[in-house]
Amino acid sequence: MSETDAPHDNPVVPLSANARRVLGVLVEKAKTTPDNYPMSAAAIISGCNQKSNRNPQMQLDEDDVLLALDELRGVGAAREIQGSGRVTKYRHAAYDWLDLDNPQAAVLTELLLRGPQTVGELRTRASRMCSLPDLDAVKTVLETLTERDLVEALTPPGRGQTFAHTLYPPQERQYLEARVEKQAAAKSAAMPDASKNVIDQLIARLDSVTERIDDLEARLKTLES
């Protein structure tokens, strides 16, 4: 454990998409920009909506972030503190809530921020937060997290095996399983590689359209409020 969080007995539970994004941002920024941590609500909003190192893209507003912070504080994953100039700021308690060390926190954070990934992708992306010298180091971290039911393999062992965190609520988990099964079926079907690439592109476009719809719904919500 790290970061001077006091021990508590709050259980690990699934989190909403907004809460997962906020938690991922808090852990990421604590590691990559410690001079600007703890974070104000405005800084968290910016971190949640940034275009790099995020999948899917999100457009959270202040209400979204404050509700997500309430959810995180309710389960013991974040805390509110008084910042300089009486600005309220927030810090994560992920190390204690999930009982993580630094490599585990880095890998899990990338899964929170980007969704399911391969070992190679996790090594490249998580290395900005913690040194992961090779693929074996990442595999060791994943094995430990899997044993503790914080991470699971979505595809069979082998090249391109994909891993995800286990903090998805049931409905999101079902969607994730369906998407992975569709991709696996398309790739294993007896068809030319060119046709498989077309299917992959169609799935990617579907995901993109879904993200745009979510964005439009968020904008409509803002206009109606």
C-alpha positions as CSV (number, residue, x, y, z in Angstrom):
1,M,0.0,0.0,0.0
2,S,1.0,3.6,-0.4
3,E,-0.1,7.2,-0.2
4,T,-0.8,7.3,3.6
5,D,-4.4,6.1,3.3
6,A,-5.8,4.8,6.6
7,P,-7.0,1.2,6.6
8,H,-10.8,0.6,6.3
9,D,-13.1,-2.3,5.6
10,N,-15.1,-1.0,2.6
11,P,-15.7,-3.8,0.1
12,V,-14.7,-3.6,-3.5
13,V,-17.9,-3.1,-5.6
14,P,-18.7,-2.3,-9.2
15,L,-18.5,1.3,-10.2
16,S,-20.4,3.4,-12.8
17,A,-18.6,4.5,-15.9
18,N,-18.3,8.0,-14.6
19,A,-16.9,6.9,-11.3
20,R,-14.4,4.6,-13.0
21,R,-13.2,7.4,-15.1
22,V,-12.8,9.8,-12.2
23,L,-10.9,7.2,-10.1
24,G,-8.6,6.5,-13.0
25,V,-7.9,10.2,-13.5
26,L,-7.1,10.7,-9.8
27,V,-4.7,7.8,-9.7
28,E,-3.1,8.8,-13.0
29,K,-2.6,12.4,-12.1
30,A,-1.2,11.5,-8.7
31,K,1.5,9.6,-10.5
32,T,2.2,11.8,-13.5
33,T,1.6,15.3,-12.2
34,P,2.0,15.1,-8.4
35,D,2.5,18.9,-8.2
36,N,-1.1,19.4,-9.2
37,Y,-2.5,16.7,-6.9
38,P,-4.9,16.6,-5.0
39,M,-7.3,17.8,-7.7
40,S,-10.1,20.3,-7.8
41,A,-13.4,19.4,-9.5
42,A,-12.5,21.5,-12.5
43,A,-9.1,19.7,-12.9
44,I,-10.9,16.4,-12.6
45,I,-13.4,17.4,-15.3
46,S,-10.5,18.3,-17.6
47,G,-8.7,15.0,-16.9
48,C,-11.9,13.0,-17.6
49,N,-12.6,14.7,-20.9
50,Q,-9.1,14.9,-22.3
51,K,-8.6,13.4,-25.8
52,S,-5.4,11.4,-25.1
53,N,-5.1,8.2,-23.1
54,R,-8.9,7.8,-22.9
55,N,-11.3,5.3,-24.3
56,P,-14.1,6.0,-24.8
57,Q,-14.0,9.7,-25.0
58,M,-16.3,11.4,-22.5
59,Q,-17.9,14.8,-21.9
60,L,-18.5,15.0,-18.2
61,D,-19.8,18.2,-16.6
62,E,-19.5,19.3,-13.0
63,D,-22.6,17.5,-11.9
64,D,-21.4,14.3,-13.4
65,V,-18.0,14.5,-11.7
66,L,-19.5,15.5,-8.3
67,L,-21.9,12.6,-8.4
68,A,-19.1,10.3,-9.3
69,L,-17.0,11.6,-6.4
70,D,-19.9,11.0,-4.1
71,E,-20.1,7.4,-5.4
72,L,-16.3,6.9,-4.9
73,R,-16.4,8.4,-1.4
74,G,-19.3,6.2,-0.5
75,V,-17.3,3.1,-1.2
76,G,-14.1,4.4,0.3
77,A,-12.2,5.0,-3.0
78,A,-11.8,8.8,-2.7
79,R,-11.7,11.5,-0.2
80,E,-12.5,15.2,0.0
81,I,-9.9,17.6,1.5
82,Q,-9.6,21.3,2.0
83,G,-7.1,22.8,-0.5
84,S,-5.2,26.1,-0.4
85,G,-7.4,29.1,-0.8
86,R,-10.3,27.1,0.6
87,V,-10.8,25.3,-2.7
88,T,-12.2,21.8,-2.1
89,K,-9.9,19.2,-3.6
90,Y,-10.1,15.4,-3.9
91,R,-7.7,12.5,-3.7
92,H,-8.1,8.8,-4.4
93,A,-7.9,6.1,-1.8
94,A,-7.4,3.3,-4.4
95,Y,-4.2,1.9,-2.9
96,D,-6.1,1.0,0.3
97,W,-9.5,0.3,-1.1
98,L,-8.1,-2.2,-3.6
99,D,-4.9,-3.0,-1.7
100,L,-2.6,-2.2,-4.5
101,D,1.1,-1.7,-5.0
102,N,2.5,0.7,-7.6
103,P,2.7,-1.7,-10.6
104,Q,-0.7,-3.0,-9.9
105,A,-2.2,0.5,-9.6
106,A,-0.6,1.5,-12.9
107,V,-2.0,-1.5,-14.8
108,L,-5.4,-1.2,-13.2
109,T,-5.5,2.5,-13.9
110,E,-4.9,2.0,-17.6
111,L,-7.7,-0.6,-17.7
112,L,-10.0,2.0,-16.0
113,L,-9.0,4.8,-18.5
114,R,-8.8,2.8,-21.7
115,G,-10.8,-0.4,-21.3
116,P,-9.7,-3.9,-22.2
117,Q,-6.1,-4.2,-23.5
118,T,-3.4,-6.7,-24.3
119,V,-0.3,-7.3,-22.3
120,G,1.8,-5.4,-24.8
121,E,-0.5,-2.4,-24.7
122,L,-0.6,-2.4,-20.9
123,R,3.2,-2.4,-20.7
124,T,3.5,0.5,-23.1
125,R,0.8,2.6,-21.5
126,A,1.3,1.8,-17.8
127,S,5.0,2.4,-18.0
128,R,4.4,6.1,-17.9
129,M,3.2,5.7,-14.3
130,C,5.5,2.8,-13.1
131,S,8.5,1.0,-14.5
132,L,7.5,-2.3,-16.2
133,P,10.7,-3.6,-17.7
134,D,9.3,-6.3,-19.9
135,L,6.1,-8.3,-20.8
136,D,6.8,-10.8,-18.0
137,A,6.6,-8.1,-15.4
138,V,3.1,-7.1,-16.7
139,K,2.0,-10.8,-16.8
140,T,3.1,-11.1,-13.2
141,V,1.0,-8.1,-12.2
142,L,-2.0,-9.4,-14.2
143,E,-1.7,-12.8,-12.6
144,T,-1.8,-11.2,-9.1
145,L,-4.7,-9.0,-9.9
146,T,-6.5,-11.9,-11.5
147,E,-6.0,-14.0,-8.4
148,R,-7.7,-11.2,-6.4
149,D,-10.6,-10.9,-8.8
150,L,-9.7,-7.4,-9.9
151,V,-8.8,-8.4,-13.4
152,E,-9.9,-11.1,-15.8
153,A,-8.9,-12.4,-19.2
154,L,-11.6,-11.8,-21.8
155,T,-10.0,-14.0,-24.5
156,P,-8.1,-17.3,-24.4
157,P,-4.3,-17.4,-23.8
158,G,-2.1,-16.6,-26.7
159,R,-1.0,-13.8,-28.9
160,G,-3.3,-10.8,-28.5
161,Q,-5.0,-12.0,-25.3
162,T,-7.1,-9.2,-23.8
163,F,-7.6,-8.3,-20.2
164,A,-10.2,-6.2,-18.4
165,H,-10.9,-5.0,-14.9
166,T,-13.8,-6.4,-12.9
167,L,-15.4,-3.2,-11.7
168,Y,-18.0,-3.1,-14.5
169,P,-21.6,-3.3,-13.4
170,P,-23.5,-6.4,-14.6
171,Q,-25.1,-4.7,-17.7
172,E,-21.9,-3.3,-18.9
173,R,-20.2,-6.6,-18.3
174,Q,-22.7,-8.3,-20.5
175,Y,-22.2,-5.8,-23.3
176,L,-18.4,-6.3,-23.0
177,E,-18.8,-10.1,-23.3
178,A,-21.1,-9.8,-26.3
179,R,-18.6,-7.4,-28.1
180,V,-15.7,-9.7,-27.4
181,E,-17.6,-12.8,-28.6
182,K,-18.6,-10.9,-31.8
183,Q,-15.0,-10.0,-32.5
184,A,-13.7,-13.5,-31.8
185,A,-16.4,-15.1,-34.1
186,A,-15.6,-12.7,-36.9
187,K,-11.8,-13.4,-36.6
188,S,-12.1,-17.2,-36.4
189,A,-14.6,-17.5,-39.3
190,A,-13.3,-19.1,-42.5
191,M,-13.0,-16.0,-44.6
192,P,-10.2,-14.0,-46.2
193,D,-8.2,-11.6,-44.0
194,A,-9.5,-8.7,-46.1
195,S,-13.1,-9.6,-45.0
196,K,-12.0,-9.9,-41.4
197,N,-10.5,-6.4,-41.6
198,V,-13.8,-5.1,-42.9
199,I,-15.7,-6.6,-40.0
200,D,-13.2,-5.1,-37.5
201,Q,-13.7,-1.7,-39.2
202,L,-17.5,-2.0,-39.0
203,I,-17.3,-2.9,-35.3
204,A,-15.0,0.1,-34.7
205,R,-17.5,2.3,-36.6
206,L,-20.3,1.0,-34.4
207,D,-18.4,1.9,-31.3
208,S,-17.7,5.3,-32.7
209,V,-21.3,5.9,-33.5
210,T,-22.3,4.8,-30.0
211,E,-19.8,7.3,-28.5
212,R,-21.2,10.1,-30.6
213,I,-24.8,9.3,-29.5
214,D,-23.6,9.4,-25.9
215,D,-22.0,12.7,-26.6
216,L,-25.1,14.1,-28.2
217,E,-27.2,12.9,-25.3
218,A,-24.8,14.6,-22.8
219,R,-25.1,17.9,-24.8
220,L,-28.9,17.7,-24.9
221,K,-28.8,17.2,-21.1
222,T,-26.7,20.3,-20.7
223,L,-29.1,22.4,-22.9
224,E,-32.2,21.2,-21.1
225,S,-30.8,21.9,-17.7
